[in-house]
Amino acid sequence: MCEKCKGNYYITTPIYYPSANLHIGHAYCTVATDAMARYKRLQGYNVKFLTGTDEHGQKIEDKAKEAGVTPQQFVDNIVLGEKGVLDLWKLMNISYDRFIRTTDDYHVAAIQKIFKRMYENGDIYKGTYSGKYCKPCESFWTESQLVDGKCPDCGREVQDAQEEAYFFKLSKYADRIQDLLENTDFLEPRSRVHEMVNNFIKPGLEDLCVSRTSFTWGVPVDFDPGHVVYVWIDALFNYMTALGFENKKYSDLNDFWPADVHFVGKEIVRFHSIIWPAMLMSLDLPLPKKVYGHGWLNFNGEKMSKSRGNVVDPYILSEKFGVDALRFFLLRTFPFGSDGNFTNELLMATINTDLANTLGNLVSRTVAMNQKYFDGTLEEGGEAAELDSDLRVLAADVCAKYEAQMDRFQFSVALNEVFRLLDRANKYIDETTPWILAKSEDTKPRLLTVMKNLCECIRIAAILITPFMPETSEKIFAVLNVPADRQVWDAQAYCADVVWNTVVGAPLFPRLDVEKELKELEKLSKPKSTIEIEPYSEEKVDFDTFCKSDFRAVKVKDCCNVKKSDKLLQFTLDDGTGTDRQILSGIARFYKPEELIGKTLVAITNLPPRKMMGRESCGMLLSAVHTEKGEEKLNLIMLDDAIPAGAKLC
């Protein structure tokens, strides 16, 4: 480490589950981590910024099987493929220093050693798991932990599970974890502490299932074939294996561990603030200095979700408005630690108000006036006034408060300070009226000082926005011709009385026509259709023949599978005649029998009876068929239940 370096700083995002549908919510935590990493580098720290992907588990195995590829091929495509994880981080200008994949050989070998050490010290033991399992969260729950019978984390359905498994003695560390949470600042914001203690520790910590036998896609337990290490040991220890713990791939563990801060979403705070420190305690390892649990980024009040159709595509937004504007919006608008409600209207309003009007306009006006009044060159000299010292005092106050807020991870508040300086500089223009000072040679010295002060305010602001908008600060330094030694953190002290040589550049953030942009976004955001329909028949049907078809509303009284058939369902139907009608339909792979009892369907009732699997079928149920992503889809035509059985459709 060099003599001028302020020390080492280790910051991490959680490693992400490889999703094929990345949205702006995935980028939120990583953009925040990147801003903090850039800030610490700016201050002179030797920063290690880690991110990566969590690639094992039953979900991946199932999805790979559905896609007809191996699990490794599946995750490789999502991590390394077009618009995959690495592409998204490149797009969002994420300056990570190390990227870990839990399928990396060195990590797999290290996890096997870690699991064995915990087993040998008595904190892992063999047993049988029986309870509820949430596949999307890859979490086991007891009946008492469920909320309305569903997963307390994601609200989805759980399934019964029973299998041989190894368990970690989490309960052994309950008192130490509670003391850590309640009596230190290990976990922030403080509201997260109350959640963890009241919801998980006080009701009684149960030992944690840490191996699985019902699937194979995971790190094998090398001393017990058939078991794979379950996700939380595998995923959580990445923060240390990526530095060289229990492997020879890297050798900077002593330099960077313990981590200065783990940034994590609130949905995984439990794993990072309870399970993770307990495992480290088990191996007598230092704990990270802090876990910071941020909120969710919602869309129009709902958590972003593909199933809800409300995901926000970062590629579209970046192309439309620029990556810096998107990064700025995420950290300017939403207090880090609380939930944020993303809307396209709010994004554009923020760009227009803060970036176009306040920052962009200040830079454009200042550079244009420099060019007009001094041909872009501000020489030494000038005439000072009391207003100038006010700017100097304000700039120093802004820098101090900015630093304090950044060190507390309050990014939006830190940016408020930057805009306090920018707002004051814009007001300073109105107070000093450069266009009037320019009318007389006698007031030219005063005009010279005014322009220098404006350049200096912009220069300091450009340093402070560097962690958030690195490309924008570079553009500002370029138009002001700021030398490299005045672009750094240690050069933030106010010093306007230097020679400035400014050049005219393109507007930083042109003002947006919100209505027009919203319409264009709506077009771009519409998903491309993946639905194929059957070609229309060219054969014409005589109208009188068609009219002979008797379409009727029928009520499903009973429905069951047909033995020895994986396709047929047998329906007992009320067709309004008083005599039950039996129809067989080859839709068993699309519907479960119990889903259809009580439904009102449409049947053609005057078809000749025919035998199917030895059973008589009197008619045909109507359904709609299409192909989506290469898979056949079928939907029975269902009517309003208020329509009586036997009603004729015409």
Long-range contacts (C-beta under 8 A, 24 or more apart in sequence): 1-46, 1-255, 4-44, 5-44, 5-45, 5-46, 6-43, 6-44, 6-45, 7-45, 7-46, 8-45, 8-46, 8-47, 8-48, 8-255, 8-256, 9-37, 9-40, 9-45, 9-46, 9-47, 9-48, 9-260, 10-47, 10-48, 10-50, 10-243, 10-256, 10-257, 10-258, 10-259, 10-260, 11-36, 11-37, 11-40, 11-47, 11-48, 11-49, 11-50, 11-259, 11-260, 11-261, 11-263, 12-49, 12-50, 12-51, 12-239, 12-259, 12-261, 12-262, 12-263, 13-50, 13-51, 13-263, 13-264, 14-54, 14-235, 14-262, 14-263, 14-264, 14-265, 14-268, 14-272, 15-51, 15-52, 15-53, 15-54, 15-100, 15-102, 15-235, 15-238, 16-51, 16-52, 16-53, 16-54, 16-85, 17-53, 17-54, 17-59, 18-53, 18-54, 18-55, 18-60, 18-74, 18-75, 18-78, 18-79, 18-84, 18-85, 19-78, 20-78, 21-306, 21-311, 22-83, 22-84, 22-85, 22-88, 22-314, 23-304, 23-306, 23-311, 23-312, 23-313, 23-314, 24-297, 24-304, 24-311, 24-312, 24-313, 24-314, 24-317, 24-326, 24-330, 24-342, 25-296, 25-297, 25-303, 25-304, 25-311, 25-312, 26-88, 27-88, 27-92, 27-314, 27-330, 28-294, 28-297, 28-330, 28-340, 29-263, 29-264, 29-265, 29-294, 30-89, 30-92, 30-94, 31-92, 31-94, 31-327, 31-330, 31-331, 32-263, 32-294, 32-330, 32-331, 32-336, 32-409, 32-411, 33-263, 34-92, 34-93, 34-94, 34-95, 34-96, 34-327, 34-467, 35-327, 35-331, 35-411, 35-467, 35-468, 36-261, 36-263, 36-406, 36-409, 36-467, 37-95, 37-96, 37-97, 38-95, 38-466, 38-467, 38-470, 39-406, 39-467, 42-463, 42-466, 42-467, 42-488, 42-489, 43-489, 44-489, 44-490, 46-255, 47-97, 48-97, 48-98, 48-243, 48-252, 48-255, 48-256, 49-95, 49-96, 49-97, 49-98, 50-96, 50-97, 50-98, 50-99, 50-100, 50-238, 50-239, 50-242, 51-89, 51-94, 51-96, 51-98, 51-99, 51-100, 52-98, 52-99, 52-100, 52-101, 52-102, 52-238, 52-242, 53-79, 53-85, 53-100, 53-101, 53-102, 54-102, 54-231, 54-234, 54-235, 54-238, 55-79, 55-101, 55-102, 55-103, 56-102, 56-103, 56-217, 56-218, 56-219, 56-228, 56-231, 56-234, 57-138, 57-215, 57-217, 57-218, 57-231, 58-135, 58-138, 58-212, 58-214, 58-215, 58-217, 59-135, 59-136, 59-138, 60-217, 61-215, 61-216, 61-217, 62-135, 64-217, 71-217, 72-103, 75-101, 75-103, 83-315, 88-314, 91-314, 91-315, 91-318, 91-323, 92-314, 92-318, 92-323, 92-326, 92-327, 93-323, 93-324, 93-327, 93-470, 93-471, 98-242, 98-250, 100-238, 100-241, 100-242, 102-219, 102-234, 102-235, 102-238, 104-249, 106-241, 106-247, 106-248, 106-249, 106-250, 107-238, 107-241, 107-242, 107-247, 108-219, 109-246, 109-247, 110-237, 110-241, 110-245, 110-246, 110-247, 111-219, 111-229, 111-233, 111-234, 111-237, 111-241, 112-219, 112-220, 112-221, 112-222, 112-229, 113-246, 114-233, 114-237, 114-245, 114-246, 114-283, 115-210, 115-211, 115-219, 115-221, 115-229, 115-233, 116-222, 116-223, 117-283, 118-168, 118-233, 118-279, 118-282, 118-283, 119-166, 119-223, 121-282, 121-283, 122-169, 123-168, 123-169, 123-172, 123-282, 124-166, 124-167, 124-168, 124-169, 124-210, 125-166, 125-167, 125-169, 126-164, 126-165, 126-166, 126-167, 126-224, 127-164, 127-165, 127-166, 127-167, 128-162, 128-163, 128-164, 128-165, 129-161, 129-162, 129-163, 129-164, 129-165, 129-167, 129-209, 130-161, 130-162, 131-160, 131-161, 131-162, 132-158, 132-159, 132-160, 132-161, 133-158, 133-159, 133-160, 133-161, 134-158, 135-159, 138-230, 138-231, 140-209, 142-206, 144-203, 153-267, 154-267, 161-214, 163-212, 163-213, 163-214, 164-213, 164-227, 165-209, 165-210, 165-211, 165-212, 165-213, 165-227, 165-230, 166-209, 166-210, 166-211, 166-221, 166-224, 166-227, 167-207, 167-208, 167-209, 167-210, 168-207, 168-208, 168-210, 168-233, 168-278, 168-279, 168-282, 169-207, 169-282, 170-205, 170-206, 170-207, 170-208, 170-274, 170-275, 170-278, 171-204, 171-205, 171-206, 171-207, 172-278, 173-205, 173-277, 173-278, 173-281, 173-282, 174-201, 174-204, 174-205, 176-278, 176-281, 177-201, 177-205, 177-273, 177-274, 177-277, 177-278, 178-202, 180-277, 180-287, 181-273, 185-290, 186-273, 186-277, 186-287, 186-288, 186-289, 186-290, 186-291, 187-269, 187-273, 187-290, 187-291, 187-292, 187-293, 188-290, 188-291, 188-292, 188-293, 188-337, 188-409, 189-292, 189-293, 189-337, 192-266, 192-269, 192-273, 192-293, 195-269, 196-269, 196-270, 196-273, 196-274, 200-270, 200-274, 201-274, 205-274, 208-232, 208-275, 232-271, 232-275, 233-279, 236-271, 236-272, 236-275, 236-276, 236-279, 237-279, 239-288, 240-285, 257-286, 258-286, 258-287, 258-288, 258-289, 259-288, 259-289, 260-288, 260-289, 260-290, 261-288, 261-289, 261-290, 261-291, 261-292, 261-409, 262-288, 262-290, 262-291, 262-292, 263-292, 263-294, 263-409, 264-291, 264-292, 264-293, 264-294, 265-293, 265-294, 265-295, 265-296, 266-293, 266-294, 266-295, 266-296, 267-296, 269-293, 292-336, 292-337, 292-409, 293-337, 294-336, 294-337, 295-334, 295-336, 295-337, 295-338, 295-339, 295-340, 296-339, 296-340, 297-330, 297-334, 297-339, 297-340, 297-342, 298-339, 298-340, 298-341, 298-342, 299-341, 299-342, 299-343, 300-341, 300-342, 300-343, 301-341, 304-342, 312-342, 312-344, 313-524, 313-525, 316-521, 316-524, 316-525, 317-347, 320-517, 320-520, 320-521, 320-524, 321-347, 321-348, 321-351, 321-512, 322-471, 322-509, 323-471, 324-468, 324-469, 324-470, 324-471, 324-472, 325-351, 325-355, 325-469, 325-509, 327-468, 327-469, 328-354, 328-355, 328-415, 328-465, 328-468, 328-469, 328-472, 331-411, 331-412, 331-415, 331-468, 332-411, 332-412, 332-415, 332-468, 333-412, 334-412, 335-410, 335-412, 335-413, 336-409, 336-410, 336-411, 336-412, 337-409, 344-517, 344-518, 344-521, 345-514, 345-518, 348-512, 348-514, 348-517, 348-518, 349-514, 351-509, 351-512, 352-511, 352-512, 352-514, 354-419, 355-508, 355-509, 356-507, 356-509, 356-510, 356-511, 356-512, 357-511, 358-419, 358-422, 358-423, 358-426, 359-419, 359-422, 359-461, 359-465, 359-472, 359-508, 359-509, 360-507, 360-508, 360-509, 360-510, 361-426, 362-422, 362-425, 362-426, 362-429, 362-454, 362-458, 363-458, 363-476, 363-479, 363-508, 364-507, 364-508, 365-429, 366-451, 366-454, 366-455, 366-458, 366-502, 367-479, 367-480, 367-502, 367-503, 367-504, 367-505, 368-504, 369-434, 369-435, 369-438, 369-451, 370-451, 370-455, 370-500, 370-502, 371-502, 371-504, 372-438, 373-434, 373-438, 373-444, 373-447, 373-451, 374-448, 374-451, 376-501, 376-502, 376-503, 376-504, 377-499, 377-500, 377-501, 377-502, 378-448, 378-451, 378-452, 378-455, 378-499, 378-500, 378-501, 378-502, 379-448, 379-499, 380-497, 380-498, 380-499, 381-445, 381-448, 382-445, 382-446, 382-448, 382-449, 382-452, 382-497, 383-445, 383-446, 383-448, 383-449, 384-449, 385-446, 385-449, 387-428, 387-431, 387-432, 388-449, 388-453, 388-496, 391-424, 391-425, 391-428, 391-453, 391-456, 391-457, 391-494, 392-494, 392-496, 394-420, 394-421, 394-424, 395-421, 395-456, 395-457, 395-460, 395-494, 396-493, 396-494, 398-460, 398-464, 399-460, 399-464, 399-492, 402-464, 406-467, 411-468, 414-464, 415-465, 415-468, 417-464, 418-461, 418-464, 418-465, 421-457, 421-460, 421-461, 421-464, 422-457, 422-461, 424-457, 425-453, 425-454, 425-457, 425-458, 425-461, 428-453, 428-454, 428-457, 429-454, 449-496, 449-497, 451-500, 452-496, 452-497, 452-498, 452-500, 453-496, 455-480, 455-496, 455-500, 455-502, 456-494, 456-495, 456-496, 459-486, 460-492, 460-494, 462-487, 463-487, 463-488, 463-489, 463-491, 463-492, 464-492, 472-508, 475-505, 475-508, 476-508, 478-503, 478-505, 479-503, 479-504, 479-505, 530-628, 530-629, 531-626, 531-627, 531-628, 532-626, 532-627, 532-628, 533-626, 533-627, 534-625, 534-626, 548-606, 549-604, 549-606, 550-604, 550-605, 550-606, 550-648, 551-602, 551-603, 551-604, 551-605, 551-622, 551-648, 551-649, 551-650, 552-576, 552-602, 552-603, 552-604, 552-605, 552-645, 552-646, 552-647, 552-648, 552-649, 553-600, 553-601, 553-602, 553-639, 553-643, 553-644, 553-645, 553-646, 553-647, 553-649, 554-581, 554-600, 554-601, 554-602, 554-603, 554-605, 554-621, 554-645, 554-646, 555-598, 555-599, 555-600, 555-601, 555-645, 556-596, 556-597, 556-598, 556-599, 556-600, 556-601, 557-597, 558-597, 559-593, 559-594, 559-596, 559-597, 560-593, 561-588, 561-593, 562-588, 562-612, 562-613, 562-615, 564-613, 565-613, 568-612, 568-613, 569-593, 569-596, 570-615, 571-596, 571-621, 573-601, 573-603, 573-645, 574-645, 574-646, 575-603, 575-605, 575-645, 575-646, 576-644, 576-645, 576-646, 576-647, 577-646, 581-605, 581-618, 581-619, 582-615, 582-616, 582-617, 582-618, 583-617, 583-618, 583-619, 583-620, 583-621, 584-612, 584-613, 584-615, 584-617, 585-617, 585-620, 585-621, 585-623, 587-621, 587-623, 587-634, 587-636, 590-633, 590-634, 590-635, 591-636, 596-636, 598-641, 599-636, 599-638, 599-641, 600-638, 600-639, 600-640, 600-641, 600-643, 600-645, 601-636, 601-637, 601-638, 601-639, 602-637, 602-639, 602-649
